[in-house]
Amino acid sequence: MKLGTILLGVTLAAVLLGGCWLYTPDKPRAVLEKAYLRQASDMLTVAGTRLHVRDDGPKEAPAIILLHGFGSSLHTFEPWAEALKQDYRVVRLDLPGSGLSPPDPTGDYTDTRSIALILVLMDQLGIAKTTLIGNSIGGRIAWNMAVDHPERVSKLVLISPDGFASPGFAYGEAADVPAVMKAMRFTLPKSAIRPNLAASYGDPKRLNEATVKRYHDLMLAPGGRAALLARMEQTVLTDPATRLPQIKAPVLLIWGRKDRLIPFSNSADYTKLLPDSRLAAFKDLGHVPMEEDPAQSLAPLREFLAE
């Protein structure tokens, strides 16, 4: 969420300039796990780091792996997972330093490291090939994995995917993280989170308090804010024009026309470069259609999976 990080920075700046410095400590992991961890066995050790993973549905069914966006968690896919697990093996994970996954002890938050972790996780779970689904930066990770490891990706679903250059994110350069963003290590009131999340919705009225609380709570996981900043600082984009044409798997793009974080106009860039793609566009939805309107956004996915 590039614009999302800008919005969060602006909100934090307003808090600081208004003289409302509010130190926001981490929340104890035990408290967060009591609220958001389904069972202890959902915490797995993968390539030297701990990951929060949910693995639902028949183990012999076709596999689906879901990747969340910046500042989010596997919970963003909850309604989809509940609907799909009857017919598919549905695997969700919190990226290191996000949700309930602790920071990566290697300190590596590059897309390359994320892809390596997904591949090891697939091996541990006995998944040879998967439909890979990603939202925002999860989409960027997904399409790069489809380029580098086509033998592991049968189908690709990109939900408002990241990857094209934008202010602060140029090709071949480390991301320019505003200094005020770094203040989130010390202050992150819920009032700074809500505007960012509201911008993710086509209709902000659909954003409920429970969702805001979940995002805020999980961003306060021990070490999580430093990990989020490290992921931003380590982001180095490669021009998608050199990579997207290499993807051979069929691709479904899901995009809300009211996306204020990654513009809907980017969908045309993807469809132009991808050899085999189709677009499902929703006129009233925003950046997280699977969260904002799960039923409406799930329909084209079901059709795509059934082909």
C-alpha positions in Angstrom: 0.0 0.0 0.0 2.2 2.9 -1.2 -0.4 5.7 -0.8 -1.4 4.0 2.4 2.0 4.5 3.9 1.9 8.1 2.8 -1.5 8.5 4.5 -0.2 6.9 7.6 2.8 9.3 7.6 0.6 12.3 7.2 -1.7 11.2 10.0 1.3 10.6 12.3 2.7 14.0 11.4 -0.6 15.6 12.3 -0.5 13.8 15.7 3.1 15.0 16.4 2.6 18.6 15.1 -0.6 18.9 17.2 1.4 18.2 20.3 -0.4 14.9 20.9 2.7 12.7 21.2 1.3 9.4 22.5 3.8 6.7 23.2 2.3 3.4 22.0 3.9 0.4 23.5 3.9 -3.1 22.0 1.1 -5.4 23.0 2.2 -8.6 24.8 2.3 -11.5 22.5 0.3 -13.7 24.9 -2.5 -11.1 24.7 -2.5 -11.0 20.9 -2.3 -14.8 20.6 -5.3 -15.2 23.0 -7.3 -12.9 20.7 -6.1 -13.9 17.2 -4.4 -17.3 17.3 -6.8 -20.1 16.6 -4.6 -22.9 17.9 -1.0 -23.4 19.0 -0.3 -25.7 16.0 -0.8 -22.8 13.6 2.6 -21.4 14.6 5.2 -23.2 12.4 9.0 -22.9 12.1 9.9 -22.3 8.5 13.5 -21.8 7.2 14.6 -20.5 10.6 11.7 -18.2 11.4 8.3 -18.6 13.0 5.2 -18.2 10.8 1.5 -17.9 11.7 -0.1 -20.3 9.2 -3.7 -21.6 8.8 -4.1 -24.7 6.7 -7.8 -25.6 6.1 -9.8 -27.9 3.9 -9.0 -31.4 2.5 -5.3 -32.0 2.3 -5.8 -33.9 -1.0 -7.7 -31.0 -2.6 -6.2 -28.5 -5.0 -4.1 -26.0 -3.0 -4.6 -22.2 -2.7 -2.1 -20.0 -0.9 -3.2 -16.5 0.1 -0.8 -13.5 0.7 -1.9 -10.4 2.5 -0.8 -6.7 1.9 1.2 -4.2 3.9 0.3 -3.9 7.6 -2.3 -6.6 7.2 -2.6 -10.3 8.2 -4.1 -13.6 7.1 -7.4 -12.5 8.8 -8.1 -10.2 5.8 -9.0 -13.4 3.8 -11.2 -15.0 6.6 -14.6 -14.9 4.7 -12.9 -16.3 1.5 -11.2 -19.0 3.4 -14.4 -20.1 5.1 -16.2 -20.3 1.7 -13.4 -22.0 -0.2 -12.2 -24.6 2.3 -15.1 -27.0 1.4 -13.5 -27.6 -2.0 -9.9 -26.5 -1.8 -6.9 -26.8 0.6 -6.7 -23.1 1.7 -3.3 -22.0 3.2 -2.9 -18.5 4.6 0.2 -17.1 6.3 1.3 -13.9 8.0 4.5 -12.6 6.4 7.4 -12.3 8.9 6.8 -9.3 11.2 3.2 -9.0 10.2 0.1 -10.3 12.1 1.2 -13.0 14.5 4.4 -13.9 12.7 7.3 -12.6 14.7 10.1 -10.6 13.1 12.4 -12.6 10.9 15.7 -13.3 12.8 17.6 -12.8 9.6 16.4 -9.2 9.3 15.7 -9.9 5.6 12.3 -8.7 4.4 13.0 -8.7 0.7 10.6 -10.3 -1.7 13.3 -12.9 -2.4 13.3 -13.9 1.2 9.4 -14.0 1.3 9.4 -16.2 -1.8 12.0 -18.6 -0.3 9.9 -18.9 2.8 6.7 -19.7 0.8 8.6 -22.4 -1.2 9.9 -24.0 2.0 6.4 -23.9 3.6 5.0 -25.6 0.5 7.6 -28.3 0.8 6.8 -28.8 4.5 3.1 -29.0 3.8 3.6 -31.4 0.9 2.2 -28.9 -1.7 3.9 -29.4 -5.1 1.9 -26.7 -7.0 -0.6 -24.1 -6.0 -2.9 -21.4 -7.0 -1.2 -18.3 -5.6 -3.3 -15.3 -4.5 -1.9 -12.0 -3.4 -3.2 -8.6 -2.4 -1.1 -5.4 -2.7 2.5 -6.3 -1.8 1.3 -9.9 -1.5 0.4 -9.6 -5.1 3.9 -8.3 -6.0 5.4 -11.2 -4.1 3.0 -13.6 -5.9 3.7 -12.5 -9.5 7.5 -12.5 -8.9 7.3 -16.0 -7.5 5.3 -17.0 -10.7 8.1 -15.6 -12.8 11.0 -17.2 -10.9 9.3 -20.6 -10.0 6.7 -21.3 -12.7 6.8 -25.0 -11.8 5.2 -24.2 -8.4 2.3 -21.9 -9.6 -0.6 -23.4 -11.5 -2.8 -20.2 -11.5 -2.2 -16.7 -10.3 -4.7 -14.3 -8.7 -3.6 -10.7 -8.2 -5.8 -8.4 -6.1 -4.9 -4.7 -6.6 -1.2 -5.8 -6.9 1.8 -3.7 -6.2 4.8 -3.5 -8.5 4.8 -0.4 -10.7 6.8 2.7 -9.7 5.1 5.5 -7.7 6.2 8.4 -5.6 8.9 7.2 -3.2 9.3 3.8 -5.0 11.5 4.0 -8.2 12.8 1.1 -10.1 16.2 -0.2 -9.0 16.4 2.0 -5.9 15.7 1.4 -2.2 12.4 2.9 -1.1 12.4 6.4 0.3 10.7 6.0 3.7 9.7 9.4 5.1 11.3 10.2 8.5 7.9 10.8 10.1 6.9 7.2 9.2 9.7 6.0 11.4 7.9 7.6 14.3 5.4 4.7 14.2 8.0 2.7 16.2 7.1 4.9 19.2 3.6 6.3 18.5 0.8 4.5 16.7 -2.6 5.5 18.1 -5.7 3.9 16.6 -6.7 7.3 15.2 -3.7 7.1 12.9 -4.8 3.7 11.6 -8.4 4.4 10.8 -7.9 7.0 7.9 -5.4 4.6 6.2 -7.9 1.7 6.4 -10.8 3.9 5.3 -8.8 4.8 2.2 -8.6 1.1 1.4 -12.4 0.8 1.1 -14.5 2.0 -1.8 -17.2 2.9 0.8 -15.5 3.7 4.2 -18.9 3.1 5.9 -18.2 -0.6 5.4 -15.2 -0.4 7.7 -16.2 -1.6 11.1 -14.6 -1.0 14.5 -13.6 -4.7 14.9 -11.6 -4.6 11.7 -9.8 -1.4 12.8 -9.1 -2.9 16.2 -7.6 -6.1 14.6 -5.3 -4.1 12.3 -4.2 -1.8 15.2 -3.7 -4.7 17.7 -1.6 -6.7 15.3 0.6 -3.8 14.2 1.5 -3.5 17.9 2.9 -7.0 18.0 6.4 -7.1 19.5 8.9 -6.0 16.9 6.2 -5.7 14.2 6.5 -2.0 13.5 10.3 -2.2 13.1 9.7 -5.1 10.7 7.1 -3.2 8.7 9.5 -0.3 8.3 12.4 -2.7 7.3 10.2 -4.3 4.7 9.5 -0.8 3.2 13.2 0.2 3.4 14.3 -3.1 1.7 11.8 -2.8 -1.2 13.6 -2.4 -4.5 11.2 -2.6 -7.5 12.1 -4.1 -10.8 10.3 -2.8 -13.9 7.3 -5.2 -14.4 7.7 -4.8 -18.2 10.7 -7.0 -18.0 9.1 -9.7 -15.9 5.3 -9.9 -16.3 5.5 -11.2 -19.9 7.4 -14.3 -18.6 4.4 -15.5 -16.6 2.8 -18.5 -18.3 0.2 -19.3 -15.7 -3.3 -18.0 -16.3 -3.9 -14.8 -14.3 -7.1 -13.3 -12.8 -6.8 -9.7 -11.8 -9.3 -8.5 -9.2 -9.5 -4.7 -8.7 -11.9 -2.1 -7.2 -12.4 0.9 -9.4 -12.4 3.0 -6.2 -8.9 1.9 -5.2 -7.2 5.0 -3.7 -4.0 3.2 -2.8 -3.0 1.5 -6.1 -4.9 3.1 -8.9 -7.3 1.0 -11.0 -5.6 2.4 -14.1 -2.7 0.1 -13.3 -4.9 -2.8 -14.3 -4.5 -1.9 -17.9 -0.7 -2.1 -17.5 -1.0 -5.6 -16.2 -3.4 -6.9 -18.8 -1.1 -5.4 -21.5 1.9 -7.2 -20.3 0.5 -10.5 -19.1 0.2 -13.2 -21.8 -2.9 -14.8 -20.3 -5.0 -12.7 -18.1 -8.5 -11.5 -17.4 -9.9 -8.7 -15.3 -12.7 -8.7 -12.7 -13.4 -5.0 -11.9 -15.8 -3.8 -9.2 -17.2 -0.3 -9.5 -17.9 0.3 -5.8 -15.0 -1.4 -4.1 -11.5 -0.3 -3.1 -8.1 -1.8 -2.4 -9.2 -4.8 -0.3 -12.3 -6.2 -2.2 -12.1 -9.6 -0.4 -12.5 -7.8 2.9 -14.9 -5.1 1.9 -17.4 -7.3 0.0 -16.3 -11.0 0.3 -19.3 -12.4 -1.5 -19.2 -10.1 -4.6 -15.4 -10.4 -5.0 -15.4 -14.2 -4.5 -17.7 -14.9 -7.5 -15.1 -14.4 -10.3 -12.5 -16.2 -8.2 -14.7 -19.3 -7.9 -15.3 -19.3 -11.7 -11.6 -18.9 -12.4 -10.7 -21.8 -10.0 -13.3 -24.1 -11.5 -11.9 -23.7 -15.1 
